[in-house]
Amino acid sequence: MYNEWGFKRSPFDTNPLPANNEGKELLIGRQNDLNKIKRRLASSSNIITVEGNNGIGKTSLANITAYAMYNDYLESGEGVFLVPCSEPIQMTSDKDSEEFIDEVLIKVFQTLLTKGHELAESGYRSSSKNINIWLSQVEPMEQYFKDMKISIIGSARVDFRIKILNWLKEIFPYNTNGGVVCILDNLELLNTCDDARKKIEEFRDTLFGYTGIRWILSGALGIVYGLMSSPRLEGRLSPPIELYGIDKKFSSEILQSRVKKYAQSEDIYLPLNIDEFSHLFELLKENTRHTLSYCDDYCIWISDYSHNPQTYEEKKQMYFTWLEVKSKKKVESLRKNITPTTLKTFISAAEMGGEFTLSDYESFGFKSINSMRPYINNLEQYNLVMRSTDENDKRRKTIQLTPEGWIYNFGLSLLQQT
């Protein structure tokens, strides 16, 4: 579909932006947030933490910040020498701790090997002692990688860790010299603050204490704030950077940058205007990933419809037809399942901005948390809201409307107008 419309790939790809030039060009409207992470990475060896809703762009921001600082150092030889890890890292509560440490160290090792090769093959020259030590170790690293056993257990595991950690200490003698930047994202996969806190505490003196590895932790639904209450992590975590939606004034630039990046020629086609993209962006509360996902959904709908709108007005009309059909269908499908009290609760949640806790029960007209809980359960059952399991942690906005919830809310507003 997108190839037929003149694109190399979908301009609505929802994967996190990669830590490379392409990602850097596509990161729009985040300069202030990028500078916040830069300052923390440059001035402290503490673990950087980022808190924000799902789909808001936390991983993309962390990737591009690490890449930008890496590029800056290569060009100037000044500042902190940071290398972005080639792959993101995720932790789940059922993952074995020793295997997780090995997984991280393998990714760090492969990053140093791959990027070292890239620099060496490009003929890069530097006066930086750190970089020259790194490049001098690429050949021994490559030989070790060839000889490395597939299964890292027992004495092989000990030898592997010693090798990697020694290389890291040679290249980055102190954490203030820099390191490989590892991004541990989606901490909410650990389900609760307690789960996250226990896991992070477990690695305090190992993974999070290794010289030559710097960390950025990110999560949604207040999970990062839960970590801050741990006495064992006190002094090791930077206060969370709160990430919100990109200002809607950047919405047109988000689309234009993607169209420009992925166009195969000047002869391209999209069935929506910039104004419709901006409308959807605002409807979904400036959430980039959700907006891109729904734009893709709309484009597929147009392709199935087999009638590509051409003029500005035709595109506008088709977009609002799709949105009306989609939102009203959502409302109609739930008509028999959503009770009047549940509907009233949902409308109140949307009017409050879509984020709340069960502790806000009085604002919803309930007498207690327990009296409100069944209606939230009902909304969650039909994917109108999502929440973490730490319902009583008042530090956290534990419940939020989903993208489907905002589409449902739009459908309700249309029905109220008729």
Secondary structure per residue as TSV (DSSP state, phi and psi in degrees):
chain	resnum	aa	ss	phi	psi
A	1	M	-	360.0	-54.7
A	2	Y	T	-69.4	-32.7
A	3	N	T	-62.3	-41.0
A	4	E	T	-65.2	-26.6
A	5	W	T	-90.4	3.1
A	6	G	T	97.8	18.1
A	7	F	B	-111.4	147.9
A	8	K	S	-71.0	-33.3
A	9	R	S	-158.8	173.2
A	10	S	-	-63.5	128.2
A	11	P	T	-74.1	-3.2
A	12	F	T	-111.3	24.8
A	13	D	-	-58.7	132.9
A	14	T	-	-101.3	2.9
A	15	N	S	-66.1	151.1
A	16	P	-	-56.3	146.8
A	17	L	-	-64.1	134.1
A	18	P	-	-74.6	158.2
A	19	A	S	-82.1	70.7
A	20	N	S	-153.7	-174.1
A	21	N	H	-61.7	-38.4
A	22	E	H	-59.4	-48.4
A	23	G	H	-61.5	-40.1
A	24	K	H	-61.5	-39.9
A	25	E	H	-69.9	-26.2
A	26	L	H	-94.7	-6.6
A	27	L	-	-80.9	108.4
A	28	I	-	-116.4	137.9
A	29	G	S	74.4	19.0
A	30	R	-	-121.6	17.9
A	31	Q	H	-60.0	-43.2
A	32	N	H	-63.0	-42.2
A	33	D	H	-68.0	-39.1
A	34	L	H	-60.6	-42.4
A	35	N	H	-64.5	-34.3
A	36	K	H	-62.0	-45.4
A	37	I	H	-68.6	-40.1
A	38	K	H	-56.0	-47.3
A	39	R	H	-60.8	-40.5
A	40	R	H	-70.4	-40.6
A	41	L	H	-66.5	-33.6
A	42	A	H	-80.6	-25.2
A	43	S	H	-111.1	-8.1
A	44	S	-	-151.4	152.3
A	45	S	-	-95.2	6.0
A	46	N	S	-63.5	159.8
A	47	I	B	-74.1	127.1
A	48	I	E	-82.1	137.0
A	49	T	E	-124.0	141.3
A	50	V	E	-131.8	129.8
A	51	E	E	-119.8	133.3
A	52	G	E	-176.4	162.5
A	53	N	-	-62.0	157.3
A	54	N	T	-59.0	135.4
A	55	G	T	82.9	4.4
A	56	I	S	-81.0	-18.8
A	57	G	S	111.7	25.4
A	58	K	H	-65.0	-47.3
A	59	T	H	-66.3	-41.4
A	60	S	H	-59.6	-45.2
A	61	L	H	-61.7	-45.6
A	62	A	H	-63.7	-43.1
A	63	N	H	-57.3	-49.7
A	64	I	H	-71.9	-33.5
A	65	T	H	-62.3	-47.5
A	66	A	H	-61.9	-41.5
A	67	Y	H	-65.9	-41.5
A	68	A	H	-62.8	-40.9
A	69	M	H	-70.6	-34.3
A	70	Y	H	-62.7	-47.8
A	71	N	H	-63.2	-42.1
A	72	D	H	-59.2	-41.7
A	73	Y	H	-69.3	-39.7
A	74	L	H	-61.6	-36.6
A	75	E	H	-78.6	-36.2
A	76	S	H	-111.9	-24.4
A	77	G	S	72.2	10.6
A	78	E	-	-116.3	156.9
A	79	G	S	94.4	-151.7
A	80	V	-	-101.5	132.4
A	81	F	E	-85.2	102.5
A	82	L	E	-120.1	138.4
A	83	V	E	-121.1	120.9
A	84	P	E	-70.3	129.5
A	85	C	-	-60.8	141.3
A	86	S	S	-70.3	-19.4
A	87	E	S	-136.8	145.2
A	88	P	-	-70.6	162.9
A	89	I	B	-125.9	135.3
A	90	Q	-	-127.8	146.4
A	91	M	-	-121.8	133.8
A	92	T	-	-120.8	156.9
A	93	S	T	-66.3	-21.7
A	94	D	T	-96.5	3.2
A	95	K	S	-79.8	132.7
A	96	D	-	-63.1	134.2
A	97	S	H	-63.0	-45.0
A	98	E	H	-65.8	-39.5
A	99	E	H	-65.8	-35.3
A	100	F	H	-66.4	-42.1
A	101	I	H	-59.9	-45.0
A	102	D	H	-62.7	-40.9
A	103	E	H	-59.1	-44.6
A	104	V	H	-65.2	-46.9
A	105	L	H	-64.5	-34.9
A	106	I	H	-64.4	-42.9
A	107	K	H	-65.4	-38.4
A	108	V	H	-64.4	-45.6
A	109	F	H	-60.3	-47.2
A	110	Q	H	-64.7	-33.2
A	111	T	H	-63.6	-49.0
A	112	L	H	-62.6	-39.1
A	113	L	H	-68.6	-49.1
A	114	T	H	-66.1	-49.1
A	115	K	H	-70.8	-31.8
A	116	G	H	-63.2	-41.7
A	117	H	H	-60.3	-45.0
A	118	E	H	-58.3	-45.1
A	119	L	H	-66.9	-44.4
A	120	A	H	-62.4	-43.6
A	121	E	H	-70.4	-24.6
A	122	S	T	-81.1	-6.9
A	123	G	T	77.8	20.0
A	124	Y	-	-61.8	135.7
A	125	R	-	-124.9	141.7
A	126	S	-	-146.0	151.2
A	127	S	-	-92.2	-1.1
A	128	S	-	-73.4	125.2
A	129	K	H	-61.8	-41.0
A	130	N	H	-59.9	-47.1
A	131	I	H	-67.1	-40.7
A	132	N	H	-65.6	-37.4
A	133	I	H	-63.3	-44.0
A	134	W	H	-58.0	-51.8
A	135	L	H	-64.6	-30.6
A	136	S	H	-70.5	-18.5
A	137	Q	T	-97.3	-3.2
A	138	V	H	-61.5	-44.6
A	139	E	H	-64.3	-47.8
A	140	P	H	-60.3	-36.9
A	141	M	H	-62.5	-44.1
A	142	E	H	-63.3	-41.4
A	143	Q	H	-65.2	-41.4
A	144	Y	H	-63.6	-39.3
A	145	F	H	-62.4	-39.6
A	146	K	H	-65.9	-35.2
A	147	D	H	-87.2	-13.1
A	148	M	-	-65.0	136.8
A	149	K	-	-71.7	148.7
A	150	I	S	-65.2	-41.5
A	151	S	S	-98.7	118.8
A	152	I	-	-99.3	93.9
A	153	I	-	-137.5	161.9
A	154	G	H	56.3	-132.9
A	155	S	H	-64.9	-30.1
A	156	A	H	-64.1	-37.0
A	157	R	H	-65.5	-44.8
A	158	V	H	-61.0	-46.4
A	159	D	H	-62.5	-42.6
A	160	F	H	-59.9	-47.9
A	161	R	H	-65.2	-41.6
A	162	I	H	-60.5	-44.5
A	163	K	H	-59.8	-52.0
A	164	I	H	-63.4	-45.7
A	165	L	H	-66.7	-34.0
A	166	N	H	-67.0	-41.9
A	167	W	H	-61.6	-42.1
A	168	L	H	-61.7	-41.0
A	169	K	H	-67.3	-33.1
A	170	E	H	-68.2	-43.2
A	171	I	H	-77.8	-39.8
A	172	F	-	-125.0	83.7
A	173	P	S	-56.4	-33.0
A	174	Y	S	-134.8	152.0
A	175	N	G	-62.9	-25.1
A	176	T	G	-71.0	-15.7
A	177	N	G	-77.7	-15.6
A	178	G	E	124.6	-152.8
A	179	G	E	155.9	-179.7
A	180	V	E	-81.4	125.5
A	181	V	E	-87.4	113.1
A	182	C	E	-102.2	133.8
A	183	I	E	-109.5	113.8
A	184	L	E	-99.0	102.0
A	185	D	-	-108.8	173.4
A	186	N	-	54.9	47.0
A	187	L	G	-60.4	-20.4
A	188	E	G	-65.0	-13.4
A	189	L	G	-63.3	-18.4
A	190	L	G	-79.7	-1.9
A	191	N	-	78.0	-51.8
A	192	T	S	-130.0	161.2
A	193	C	H	-59.1	-41.5
A	194	D	H	-62.2	-44.3
A	195	D	H	-60.7	-46.8
A	196	A	H	-63.3	-44.6
A	197	R	H	-61.6	-44.5
A	198	K	H	-63.2	-42.3
A	199	K	H	-66.2	-45.3
A	200	I	H	-67.2	-40.4
A	201	E	H	-60.9	-36.9
A	202	E	H	-60.5	-32.5
A	203	F	T	-101.2	10.2
A	204	R	T	-56.1	-45.4
A	205	D	T	-97.3	-1.1
A	206	T	T	-110.5	-96.2
A	207	L	G	-53.2	-44.1
A	208	F	G	-82.1	-1.1
A	209	G	G	-114.0	-3.3
A	210	Y	-	-68.4	132.4
A	211	T	T	-66.6	134.6
A	212	G	T	95.0	1.7
A	213	I	E	-124.9	123.2
A	214	R	E	-108.5	150.3
A	215	W	E	-125.6	141.2
A	216	I	E	-125.2	120.1
A	217	L	E	-105.8	135.7
A	218	S	E	-136.7	150.2
A	219	G	E	-164.2	170.1
A	220	A	S	-119.3	174.0
A	221	L	T	58.3	30.8
A	222	G	T	78.1	7.1
A	223	I	H	-61.9	-33.9
A	224	V	H	-68.6	-38.3
A	225	Y	H	-62.1	-31.9
A	226	G	H	-63.2	-30.1
A	227	L	H	-67.7	-29.2
A	228	M	T	-67.3	-16.4
A	229	S	T	-85.5	-2.2
A	230	S	-	-79.5	120.8
A	231	P	G	-61.1	-33.7
A	232	R	G	-69.9	-23.5
A	233	L	G	-99.3	-0.6
A	234	E	T	-60.5	130.9
A	235	G	T	85.5	-7.1
A	236	R	T	-104.2	-22.9
A	237	L	B	-106.5	133.1
A	238	S	-	-75.0	146.2
A	239	P	-	-54.6	141.9
A	240	P	-	-59.4	137.7
A	241	I	E	-84.7	119.6
A	242	E	E	-85.5	123.2
A	243	L	E	-107.5	125.8
A	244	Y	-	-113.4	177.9
A	245	G	-	-61.2	150.7
A	246	I	-	-66.6	137.9
A	247	D	-	-52.5	134.4
A	248	K	G	-61.6	-16.6
A	249	K	G	-66.8	-16.6
A	250	F	G	-93.9	-0.7
A	251	S	H	-59.7	-42.1
A	252	S	H	-65.5	-36.9
A	253	E	H	-68.0	-34.1
A	254	I	H	-59.3	-48.0
A	255	L	H	-68.2	-46.0
A	256	Q	H	-61.4	-39.0
A	257	S	H	-65.7	-36.3
A	258	R	H	-73.9	-39.4
A	259	V	H	-61.7	-45.9
A	260	K	H	-63.4	-40.5
A	261	K	H	-70.2	-37.7
A	262	Y	H	-103.5	0.5
A	263	A	B	-71.7	137.3
A	264	Q	S	-85.7	-23.4
A	265	S	S	-157.6	-175.5
A	266	E	S	-77.9	-16.1
A	267	D	-	-90.1	80.7
A	268	I	-	-121.0	163.6
A	269	Y	-	-141.5	137.7
A	270	L	-	-136.2	143.0
A	271	P	S	-83.9	11.4
A	272	L	S	-136.3	152.7
A	273	N	-	-88.5	167.9
A	274	I	H	-59.4	-36.7
A	275	D	H	-62.0	-37.4
A	276	E	H	-72.3	-37.7
A	277	F	H	-59.8	-44.1
A	278	S	H	-64.9	-37.5
A	279	H	H	-62.8	-45.3
A	280	L	H	-66.7	-38.1
A	281	F	H	-59.8	-43.2
A	282	E	H	-72.1	-39.5
A	283	L	H	-59.6	-37.6
A	284	L	T	-94.2	22.7
A	285	K	T	60.3	46.2
A	286	E	T	56.4	33.5
A	287	N	-	-95.7	110.5
A	288	T	H	-63.4	-49.0
A	289	R	H	-62.5	-43.0
A	290	H	H	-65.3	-38.7
A	291	T	H	-63.4	-45.5
A	292	L	H	-62.0	-40.8
A	293	S	H	-63.0	-43.6
A	294	Y	H	-73.1	-30.2
A	295	C	H	-63.6	-40.9
A	296	D	H	-63.3	-41.9
A	297	D	H	-59.6	-42.7
A	298	Y	H	-64.1	-43.4
A	299	C	H	-63.1	-38.6
A	300	I	H	-64.9	-40.6
A	301	W	H	-60.5	-43.2
A	302	I	H	-63.3	-43.9
A	303	S	H	-62.7	-41.2
A	304	D	H	-66.3	-33.1
A	305	Y	H	-69.8	-23.9
A	306	S	T	60.7	30.8
A	307	H	-	-141.7	95.9
A	308	N	-	-79.6	115.3
A	309	P	-	-64.0	143.4
A	310	Q	-	-111.3	-46.8
A	311	T	S	-84.1	166.6
A	312	Y	H	-56.2	-47.9
A	313	E	H	-66.7	-38.3
A	314	E	H	-63.6	-43.3
A	315	K	H	-64.2	-42.7
A	316	K	H	-61.7	-45.1
A	317	Q	H	-64.1	-42.7
A	318	M	H	-66.9	-39.0
A	319	Y	H	-61.7	-48.6
A	320	F	H	-71.2	-27.3
A	321	T	H	-64.5	-47.2
A	322	W	H	-59.3	-45.7
A	323	L	H	-66.0	-39.3
A	324	E	H	-66.0	-45.6
A	325	V	H	-61.3	-46.8
A	326	K	H	-64.5	-46.2
A	327	S	H	-72.2	-40.2
A	328	K	H	-68.6	-35.3
A	329	K	H	-63.4	-37.9
A	330	K	H	-64.3	-44.6
A	331	V	H	-63.3	-45.1
A	332	E	H	-65.0	-38.3
A	333	S	H	-66.4	-22.7
A	334	L	T	-106.4	3.2
A	335	R	T	-55.6	-41.2
A	336	K	T	-83.8	-11.0
A	337	N	T	-102.7	-20.5
A	338	I	S	-99.9	114.1
A	339	T	-	-74.6	162.2
A	340	P	H	-55.3	-40.4
A	341	T	H	-68.9	-38.9
A	342	T	H	-63.1	-42.2
A	343	L	H	-63.7	-42.8
A	344	K	H	-61.7	-39.9
A	345	T	H	-63.4	-43.0
A	346	F	H	-63.2	-46.4
A	347	I	H	-60.8	-41.0
A	348	S	H	-63.1	-40.3
A	349	A	H	-62.6	-42.7
A	350	A	H	-64.7	-40.5
A	351	E	H	-66.9	-25.7
A	352	M	T	-82.4	-0.3
A	353	G	T	101.8	-1.1
A	354	G	S	89.6	4.8
A	355	E	E	-132.2	132.4
A	356	F	E	-165.9	175.4
A	357	T	-	-125.9	165.7
A	358	L	G	-64.0	-21.8
A	359	S	G	-68.5	-11.2
A	360	D	G	-86.6	16.3
A	361	Y	G	-52.9	-35.3
A	362	E	G	-64.7	-34.0
A	363	S	G	-66.2	-20.2
A	364	F	G	-96.6	0.1
A	365	G	T	86.9	15.5
A	366	F	-	-98.3	158.9
A	367	K	S	-92.6	-14.9
A	368	S	S	-160.5	166.6
A	369	I	H	-61.2	-42.7
A	370	N	H	-64.2	-32.5
A	371	S	H	-74.7	-23.7
A	372	M	H	-86.2	-30.3
A	373	R	H	-53.6	-45.2
A	374	P	H	-59.8	-32.7
A	375	Y	H	-75.7	-33.3
A	376	I	H	-68.7	-39.4
A	377	N	H	-58.5	-40.6
A	378	N	H	-64.5	-43.7
A	379	L	H	-65.4	-37.9
A	380	E	H	-68.1	-37.2
A	381	Q	H	-57.4	-34.6
A	382	Y	T	-103.5	21.0
A	383	N	T	59.7	34.5
A	384	L	S	-95.0	-25.2
A	385	V	E	-136.0	160.3
A	386	M	E	-132.6	155.5
A	387	R	E	-152.8	162.3
A	388	S	-	-87.1	175.4
A	389	T	S	-91.4	-7.6
A	390	D	-	-88.0	69.7
A	391	E	T	-64.1	-29.4
A	392	N	T	-99.3	7.5
A	393	D	-	-82.1	102.9
A	394	K	T	-71.1	-9.5
A	395	R	T	-77.0	-10.2
A	396	R	S	-116.3	139.9
A	397	K	-	-84.0	87.4
A	398	T	-	-82.0	-13.5
A	399	I	E	-126.2	135.7
A	400	Q	E	-145.9	151.6
A	401	L	E	-66.9	140.6
A	402	T	-	-83.9	169.5
A	403	P	H	-55.9	-40.9
A	404	E	H	-61.9	-33.1
A	405	G	H	-64.0	-41.9
A	406	W	H	-70.0	-34.2
A	407	I	H	-66.0	-42.5
A	408	Y	H	-60.0	-42.0
A	409	N	H	-63.5	-37.7
A	410	F	H	-64.6	-41.5
A	411	G	H	-61.6	-39.7
A	412	L	H	-61.7	-41.3
A	413	S	H	-65.2	-35.4
A	414	L	H	-66.5	-41.9
A	415	L	H	-67.5	-31.7
A	416	Q	H	-68.9	-24.9
A	417	Q	H	-80.4	-18.1
A	418	T	-	-97.4	360.0
